[in-house]
Amino acid sequence: MKTNISRLIRDDRGDVPGWVLITIMTAGLVVAIWALAAPALGTVFDQAIDRVVSF
């Protein structure tokens, strides 16, 4: 029992390529969504600032 636990602890390298792929795909999705949403978010921000300034 003790040898099995110690073997699992020593052999815990993880799935590095899987995590790298997930990280890169997530970053890609964030960039794509940001590129599509940036103009609309900029317009909303400008309208909000204009309302605050004119208030």
PyRosetta script that sets phi, psi and omega in degrees:
from pyrosetta import init, pose_from_sequence

init()
pose = pose_from_sequence("MKTNISRLIRDDRGDVPGWVLITIMTAGLVVAIWALAAPALGTVFDQAIDRVVSF")
pose.set_psi(1, -47.3)
pose.set_omega(1, -179.1)
pose.set_phi(2, -65.0)
pose.set_psi(2, -36.6)
pose.set_omega(2, 179.4)
pose.set_phi(3, -68.2)
pose.set_psi(3, -34.7)
pose.set_omega(3, 177.8)
pose.set_phi(4, -64.7)
pose.set_psi(4, -42.7)
pose.set_omega(4, 179.7)
pose.set_phi(5, -66.0)
pose.set_psi(5, -45.0)
pose.set_omega(5, -179.6)
pose.set_phi(6, -65.9)
pose.set_psi(6, -33.5)
pose.set_omega(6, 177.1)
pose.set_phi(7, -67.3)
pose.set_psi(7, -40.1)
pose.set_omega(7, 177.8)
pose.set_phi(8, -65.6)
pose.set_psi(8, -38.7)
pose.set_omega(8, 179.2)
pose.set_phi(9, -66.0)
pose.set_psi(9, -43.0)
pose.set_omega(9, -179.5)
pose.set_phi(10, -70.5)
pose.set_psi(10, -30.4)
pose.set_omega(10, -174.4)
pose.set_phi(11, -96.9)
pose.set_psi(11, 20.5)
pose.set_omega(11, -178.1)
pose.set_phi(12, -89.7)
pose.set_psi(12, 74.1)
pose.set_omega(12, -180.0)
pose.set_phi(13, -90.3)
pose.set_psi(13, -21.3)
pose.set_omega(13, -179.9)
pose.set_phi(14, 78.8)
pose.set_psi(14, -179.8)
pose.set_omega(14, -179.1)
pose.set_phi(15, -106.5)
pose.set_psi(15, 76.7)
pose.set_omega(15, -174.4)
pose.set_phi(16, -60.8)
pose.set_psi(16, -47.5)
pose.set_omega(16, 179.8)
pose.set_phi(17, -60.1)
pose.set_psi(17, -35.9)
pose.set_omega(17, 177.6)
pose.set_phi(18, -64.5)
pose.set_psi(18, -44.0)
pose.set_omega(18, 179.3)
pose.set_phi(19, -66.9)
pose.set_psi(19, -36.6)
pose.set_omega(19, 177.9)
pose.set_phi(20, -64.5)
pose.set_psi(20, -43.5)
pose.set_omega(20, 179.4)
pose.set_phi(21, -62.7)
pose.set_psi(21, -44.6)
pose.set_omega(21, 179.2)
pose.set_phi(22, -61.9)
pose.set_psi(22, -42.8)
pose.set_omega(22, -179.4)
pose.set_phi(23, -64.2)
pose.set_psi(23, -44.5)
pose.set_omega(23, -179.6)
pose.set_phi(24, -66.6)
pose.set_psi(24, -40.9)
pose.set_omega(24, 178.9)
pose.set_phi(25, -66.1)
pose.set_psi(25, -39.3)
pose.set_omega(25, 178.2)
pose.set_phi(26, -64.5)
pose.set_psi(26, -44.3)
pose.set_omega(26, 178.2)
pose.set_phi(27, -62.0)
pose.set_psi(27, -40.1)
pose.set_omega(27, 178.0)
pose.set_phi(28, -63.2)
pose.set_psi(28, -41.7)
pose.set_omega(28, 177.7)
pose.set_phi(29, -64.6)
pose.set_psi(29, -41.4)
pose.set_omega(29, 179.0)
pose.set_phi(30, -61.7)
pose.set_psi(30, -44.7)
pose.set_omega(30, 179.9)
pose.set_phi(31, -64.2)
pose.set_psi(31, -42.5)
pose.set_omega(31, -179.5)
pose.set_phi(32, -65.7)
pose.set_psi(32, -44.8)
pose.set_omega(32, 179.2)
pose.set_phi(33, -65.5)
pose.set_psi(33, -41.2)
pose.set_omega(33, 179.5)
pose.set_phi(34, -63.0)
pose.set_psi(34, -40.0)
pose.set_omega(34, -180.0)
pose.set_phi(35, -64.3)
pose.set_psi(35, -36.7)
pose.set_omega(35, 179.6)
pose.set_phi(36, -76.7)
pose.set_psi(36, -34.8)
pose.set_omega(36, -173.6)
pose.set_phi(37, -91.8)
pose.set_psi(37, -15.3)
pose.set_omega(37, -174.6)
pose.set_phi(38, -57.3)
pose.set_psi(38, -46.6)
pose.set_omega(38, 179.7)
pose.set_phi(39, -61.8)
pose.set_psi(39, -42.3)
pose.set_omega(39, -179.6)
pose.set_phi(40, -66.9)
pose.set_psi(40, -41.0)
pose.set_omega(40, 178.8)
pose.set_phi(41, -66.3)
pose.set_psi(41, -36.8)
pose.set_omega(41, 177.2)
pose.set_phi(42, -64.1)
pose.set_psi(42, -40.4)
pose.set_omega(42, 178.3)
pose.set_phi(43, -64.9)
pose.set_psi(43, -45.0)
pose.set_omega(43, 178.7)
pose.set_phi(44, -61.4)
pose.set_psi(44, -43.2)
pose.set_omega(44, 179.5)
pose.set_phi(45, -62.6)
pose.set_psi(45, -45.7)
pose.set_omega(45, 179.7)
pose.set_phi(46, -61.6)
pose.set_psi(46, -41.1)
pose.set_omega(46, 178.8)
pose.set_phi(47, -64.5)
pose.set_psi(47, -41.1)
pose.set_omega(47, 179.9)
pose.set_phi(48, -64.6)
pose.set_psi(48, -42.5)
pose.set_omega(48, 178.8)
pose.set_phi(49, -64.9)
pose.set_psi(49, -41.2)
pose.set_omega(49, 179.0)
pose.set_phi(50, -61.5)
pose.set_psi(50, -40.2)
pose.set_omega(50, 179.2)
pose.set_phi(51, -66.5)
pose.set_psi(51, -39.0)
pose.set_omega(51, 179.8)
pose.set_phi(52, -68.1)
pose.set_psi(52, -42.7)
pose.set_omega(52, -178.2)
pose.set_phi(53, -66.7)
pose.set_psi(53, -40.1)
pose.set_omega(53, -177.6)
pose.set_phi(54, -81.4)
pose.set_psi(54, -5.5)
pose.set_omega(54, -177.9)
pose.set_phi(55, -77.9)
pose.dump_pdb("model.pdb")
